Amino acid sequence: MKKIILITGISSGFGKETARLLSEAGHIVYGTVRQEAEPDGKLHILKMDLMDTLSIDKAVKTVIEKERRIDVLINNAGIHTGGPIETSPSENIKLQIDTNLIGMVHLTRKVLPVMREQGGGTIINFSSIGGIMGLPYQAFYSASKFAIEGFSEALRMEVERFNIKVIVINPGDFCTNNSANRRKFLAPSSPGDPYQDQFEKTLSVIEKDEANGWRPEVLARKLVKIIECRNPHQRYIIASFEYKLAVALKYFLPGKWFRKILQGHYKI
């Protein structure tokens, strides 16, 4: 059945591929970008910035005026920052939390009354493997994703009686533009920074993992199936066997043991 879908962040990566496949599958897709963009096939492109509440309000209003409903909201857009907790610039921390969490919350709150009044809907929130385990030198990214986990759990219980489903997506490493984008928001190095050597060593591991990750089309194809599924799961971990194993070990091993495994992987 054709659905009206609003997805954030379609300029590249997961968002771009997911919007394309959903449109090709016959759904009506509205995708958001921060900069003006040319029309792309059957996709409806909206200019929206998660840091700008007025642009969020306008985007939702546009969809409602044209379609009278929103069946699926995909909260995909976000950014990656990196750096030591102690020396990361405050502006990077604020940007990370405001974009990945506060903007997503505002958009969700604008869509909820629409879904209530129409009798239901589906909200898909992008977390991460980094939302299940804290990643070194990506603390504020992990913090934003941990927050999305808690937000989604609470939201799911509050809206169940309105027939609104809440699904969390936990991607592993994918080969997207994350590495390049993160480098725009790295903590600047300075002489005598006590973390710099270790940060660079760990960052090289992070970027290598991402470069060797799956293509975003893998996740996009899975999302199309989730959206078209009558009874989807609450969570989908879309990652390699190694990452799924790491998630299992996180819950079964003593905390110190699991920390040692992560430290070994990230050369700490």
C-alpha positions in Angstrom: 0.0 0.0 0.0 1.3 3.4 -0.9 2.4 5.5 2.1 3.3 9.1 2.7 6.8 9.2 4.0 8.9 12.0 5.5 12.6 11.3 5.7 15.3 13.6 6.9 18.8 14.0 5.5 18.5 12.7 1.9 21.5 14.5 0.4 23.8 11.5 0.8 24.3 8.1 2.5 21.4 6.2 4.1 18.9 8.9 3.4 19.6 9.3 -0.2 19.4 5.6 -1.0 16.4 5.0 1.2 14.4 7.9 -0.3 15.3 6.6 -3.8 14.2 3.0 -3.2 11.0 4.0 -1.4 10.1 6.3 -4.3 10.8 3.5 -6.8 8.6 1.2 -4.7 5.6 3.6 -5.3 5.5 5.5 -2.0 5.2 9.3 -1.9 8.4 10.5 -0.4 9.3 13.9 1.1 13.0 14.2 1.8 14.7 17.0 3.7 18.0 18.7 2.8 19.8 21.6 4.5 20.7 23.4 1.2 18.6 24.1 -1.8 18.5 21.1 -4.2 17.1 20.3 -7.6 14.1 18.0 -7.9 15.2 14.3 -8.1 12.7 12.2 -10.0 9.5 11.6 -8.1 11.1 12.7 -4.8 9.7 15.8 -3.1 12.6 17.8 -1.7 12.1 20.1 1.3 14.7 22.5 2.7 15.0 21.9 6.4 17.6 22.3 9.1 17.3 20.4 12.4 18.9 23.4 14.1 16.1 25.7 12.9 12.7 25.0 14.5 10.9 27.3 12.1 12.2 25.3 9.1 11.0 22.1 10.8 7.5 23.5 11.3 7.4 24.7 7.7 8.4 21.3 6.3 5.8 19.4 8.3 3.1 21.9 7.3 4.0 21.6 3.6 3.6 17.8 3.7 0.2 18.1 5.5 -1.1 20.7 3.2 -0.3 18.6 0.1 -1.0 15.1 1.4 -3.2 15.5 4.5 -1.3 12.8 6.4 2.1 11.4 7.2 2.3 7.6 7.5 6.0 7.2 8.2 8.6 9.5 9.7 12.2 8.5 9.3 14.5 10.4 11.6 17.7 9.7 9.7 19.6 13.0 9.6 22.5 13.6 12.0 26.1 14.5 12.3 29.3 12.9 13.7 31.8 14.7 15.8 35.0 13.3 17.3 37.6 14.1 19.9 38.5 13.7 23.5 35.8 14.6 26.0 38.1 17.0 27.9 39.3 19.0 24.9 36.4 18.9 22.4 35.1 22.5 21.7 31.9 23.3 23.5 30.3 24.4 20.2 30.9 21.0 18.7 29.2 19.3 21.7 26.2 21.6 21.4 26.0 21.1 17.7 26.1 17.3 18.1 23.3 17.2 20.7 21.1 19.8 19.1 21.2 18.2 15.7 21.0 14.5 16.6 18.6 14.8 19.5 16.9 18.2 20.1 16.1 18.7 16.4 14.8 15.1 16.0 12.6 15.5 19.1 11.1 18.8 17.8 10.3 17.2 14.4 8.8 14.1 16.1 6.6 16.3 18.3 5.3 18.1 15.3 4.4 14.9 13.5 2.8 13.1 16.5 -0.5 15.0 16.5 -0.8 14.3 12.8 -0.4 10.6 13.3 -2.8 10.6 16.3 -5.6 12.3 14.4 -5.2 10.0 11.4 -5.3 6.9 13.5 -1.7 5.7 13.5 1.7 5.8 11.9 5.3 4.6 12.1 8.3 6.5 13.5 11.7 5.2 12.7 14.6 6.6 14.7 18.2 6.1 13.7 20.4 5.2 16.6 23.7 3.3 16.1 25.9 0.6 17.5 27.3 3.6 19.3 23.9 4.1 20.9 24.3 0.7 22.6 28.0 1.0 23.7 30.0 4.1 24.3 32.7 4.6 21.7 36.0 6.2 22.6 36.7 9.7 21.2 33.0 9.7 19.9 31.5 10.3 23.4 29.1 13.0 22.4 28.0 11.1 19.3 27.4 8.1 21.5 25.6 10.3 24.1 23.2 11.6 21.5 22.4 8.1 20.3 22.0 6.7 23.8 19.5 9.5 24.3 17.6 8.5 21.2 17.4 5.0 22.6 15.8 6.2 25.9 13.6 8.7 24.0 12.3 5.9 21.7 11.6 3.5 24.6 9.6 6.1 26.4 7.8 7.3 23.3 6.8 3.7 22.3 4.9 3.2 25.5 3.2 6.6 25.4 1.9 6.3 21.8 1.1 2.6 21.6 -2.6 3.3 22.3 -2.8 5.6 19.3 -1.6 2.8 17.0 1.8 4.6 16.4 4.8 2.2 16.1 8.3 3.3 17.1 11.2 1.5 15.6 14.9 1.9 16.3 17.6 1.3 13.7 21.1 0.4 14.9 23.5 0.5 11.9 27.1 -0.8 12.2 29.9 0.5 10.1 28.9 1.7 6.6 30.9 3.2 3.9 29.3 6.7 3.6 30.7 10.2 4.0 30.7 9.9 7.8 34.5 10.0 8.0 34.9 13.1 5.9 32.0 14.9 7.7 33.5 14.0 11.1 36.8 15.6 10.2 34.9 18.9 9.9 34.1 18.7 13.6 37.2 17.2 15.2 38.7 18.6 18.3 41.6 20.8 17.1 45.0 19.5 18.1 47.2 21.7 20.1 50.8 21.4 21.5 50.8 19.4 24.6 47.3 17.9 24.2 47.6 14.8 26.4 45.1 12.9 24.3 46.3 13.7 20.8 48.5 10.7 20.1 45.9 8.2 21.2 43.1 10.1 19.5 44.8 9.9 16.2 45.6 6.2 16.6 42.0 5.4 17.5 40.6 7.7 14.8 42.6 5.7 12.2 40.8 2.5 13.4 37.4 4.2 13.2 37.9 5.5 9.7 39.3 2.1 8.5 36.3 0.3 9.9 34.0 2.8 8.1 35.9 2.5 4.8 35.5 -1.3 4.9 31.9 -1.1 5.9 28.8 -2.1 4.0 27.3 0.1 1.2 24.3 2.2 2.3 22.1 0.4 -0.2 22.1 -2.6 2.1 20.5 -0.6 4.9 18.2 1.2 2.4 16.8 -2.1 1.1 16.2 -3.3 4.7 14.3 -0.1 5.5 12.0 -0.6 2.6 11.1 -4.1 3.8 10.6 -2.7 7.4 8.2 0.0 6.2 6.2 -2.5 4.1 6.1 -5.0 7.0 2.7 -5.3 8.8 4.3 -6.2 12.2 7.8 -4.8 12.3 10.2 -5.4 15.3 11.0 -2.7 17.8 14.7 -2.8 16.9 16.8 -3.7 13.9 20.6 -4.1 14.3 21.8 -3.8 10.7 25.4 -4.8 11.0 28.0 -7.5 10.4 28.1 -10.6 12.5 31.0 -9.2 14.5 29.0 -6.2 15.5 26.0 -8.2 16.5 28.3 -10.4 18.5 29.7 -7.3 20.2 26.2 -6.2 21.2 25.5 -9.7 22.7 28.8 -9.6 24.6 28.0 -6.2 25.9 25.0 -7.6 27.8 26.5 -11.0 28.9 30.2 -10.2 29.8 31.3 -8.4 32.9 31.7 -4.7 32.2 35.5 -4.8 32.7 35.9 -7.6 30.2 33.9 -6.0 27.6 35.8 -2.7 28.0 39.0 -4.5 27.5 37.7 -5.9 24.2 36.7 -2.4 23.0 40.0 -0.9 24.1 41.9 -3.6 22.2 39.9 -3.0 19.0 40.5 0.7 19.2 44.2 0.3 20.1 43.9 1.9 23.5 
